Amino acid sequence: MRRGLALSALFAALTLLACNRTSEPPVAEAPPVAKPVITEQDEMIGRGEAIAETACASCHAIGAETESPHPYAPPFSLLDQVVDIGTLKQTFTEGINTDHPDMPNWQFEEIDLDGLVAYLESVQAGASE
């Protein structure tokens, strides 16, 4: 009796194996897709963009737009026409003084300042030329 069950089980397994086979040749796997290389500069720009979206976008146009929500807030893409972006880190560290009282005196960690300045440099109208 056991031998009959064993043969039945073997027959069922072979039948199942034969049913799962196809006459088509196996499909080659696609080559692995290379992951994009993210540089430290990319990470800093991303950090700065996140800060700009959170802390600045309610007044400044932070992307390629040239019209800011606040009439006295320069759009970030044209900021280099108003200030020296190379000195902004120091300016933020010392405290920004502007002609209008709506600009808050932001306090940022150094790495966040580096990111914000990297982002500001990356969105200047002349940056892609």
C-alpha positions as CSV (number, residue, x, y, z in Angstrom):
1,M,0.0,0.0,0.0
2,R,2.8,2.4,0.9
3,R,4.6,1.6,-2.3
4,G,1.4,2.5,-4.3
5,L,1.2,5.9,-2.5
6,A,4.8,6.6,-3.1
7,L,4.4,5.8,-6.8
8,S,1.3,8.0,-7.0
9,A,3.1,10.8,-5.3
10,L,6.1,10.5,-7.7
11,F,3.7,10.4,-10.7
12,A,1.9,13.5,-9.5
13,A,5.1,15.4,-9.0
14,L,6.4,14.4,-12.4
15,T,3.1,15.4,-14.0
16,L,3.1,18.7,-12.2
17,L,6.7,19.3,-13.4
18,A,5.8,18.5,-17.0
19,C,2.8,20.8,-16.9
20,N,4.9,23.7,-15.7
21,R,7.4,23.4,-18.6
22,T,6.9,25.4,-21.7
23,S,8.4,24.9,-25.1
24,E,9.6,28.5,-25.1
25,P,13.3,29.2,-24.4
26,P,14.0,30.8,-21.1
27,V,14.0,34.6,-21.1
28,A,17.2,36.3,-20.3
29,E,17.1,38.5,-17.3
30,A,17.5,42.2,-17.9
31,P,20.8,43.6,-16.9
32,P,20.8,45.4,-13.6
33,V,20.0,49.1,-13.9
34,A,22.8,51.3,-12.6
35,K,21.8,53.4,-9.7
36,P,22.3,57.1,-10.2
37,V,25.3,58.5,-8.4
38,I,24.3,61.1,-5.9
39,T,27.1,63.4,-5.0
40,E,27.7,65.3,-1.8
41,Q,26.8,68.5,-3.7
42,D,23.5,66.9,-4.8
43,E,22.7,66.1,-1.2
44,M,23.6,69.7,-0.1
45,I,21.4,71.2,-2.8
46,G,18.6,68.8,-1.8
47,R,19.0,69.9,1.9
48,G,18.9,73.5,0.9
49,E,15.8,73.0,-1.3
50,A,14.0,71.4,1.6
51,I,14.9,74.4,3.8
52,A,13.8,76.9,1.1
53,E,10.5,75.1,0.7
54,T,9.8,75.1,4.4
55,A,11.3,78.4,5.6
56,C,11.3,80.7,2.5
57,A,8.6,79.8,-0.1
58,S,5.8,81.7,1.7
59,C,7.6,85.0,0.7
60,H,10.2,84.1,-2.0
61,A,9.8,82.4,-5.4
62,I,12.3,79.6,-4.7
63,G,12.5,77.9,-8.1
64,A,12.7,79.3,-11.6
65,E,9.7,81.6,-11.0
66,T,10.5,85.2,-11.1
67,E,7.6,86.6,-9.1
68,S,7.6,86.1,-5.3
69,P,4.5,85.9,-3.2
70,H,5.8,88.9,-1.1
71,P,6.4,92.1,-3.1
72,Y,9.7,92.9,-1.3
73,A,11.1,89.3,-1.4
74,P,13.5,88.8,-4.3
75,P,13.0,85.6,-6.3
76,F,15.7,83.1,-5.6
77,S,16.6,82.7,-9.3
78,L,17.5,86.4,-9.4
79,L,19.0,86.7,-6.0
80,D,22.6,87.1,-7.3
81,Q,21.4,90.4,-8.8
82,V,20.6,91.7,-5.3
83,V,23.2,90.2,-3.0
84,D,26.5,88.5,-3.2
85,I,25.5,84.8,-2.7
86,G,29.1,84.0,-1.7
87,T,28.7,86.1,1.5
88,L,25.2,84.8,2.4
89,K,26.4,82.2,4.8
90,Q,28.2,84.8,6.8
91,T,25.3,87.2,6.5
92,F,22.9,84.5,7.9
93,T,25.4,83.8,10.7
94,E,25.6,87.4,11.7
95,G,21.9,88.1,11.2
96,I,20.2,89.5,8.1
97,N,19.3,93.2,8.1
98,T,16.9,94.1,5.3
99,D,15.0,97.2,4.3
100,H,11.7,95.5,5.2
101,P,10.7,94.2,8.6
102,D,9.0,91.1,7.4
103,M,12.2,89.2,6.8
104,P,12.8,87.0,9.9
105,N,16.2,86.6,11.5
106,W,16.7,82.9,10.8
107,Q,19.0,80.8,12.9
108,F,20.4,77.7,11.0
109,E,22.8,75.0,11.8
110,E,26.0,75.3,9.7
111,I,25.2,72.3,7.5
112,D,21.8,73.8,6.8
113,L,23.4,77.1,5.8
114,D,25.8,75.3,3.5
115,G,22.8,73.5,1.9
116,L,20.8,76.6,1.6
117,V,23.7,78.5,-0.1
118,A,24.3,75.5,-2.4
119,Y,20.7,75.5,-3.4
120,L,20.6,79.3,-4.0
121,E,23.7,79.0,-6.2
122,S,22.1,76.2,-8.2
123,V,18.9,78.1,-9.0
124,Q,20.5,81.4,-10.3
125,A,19.2,82.3,-13.7
126,G,22.8,82.2,-15.0
127,A,23.7,78.9,-13.2
128,S,22.8,76.6,-16.1
129,E,24.5,78.6,-18.8
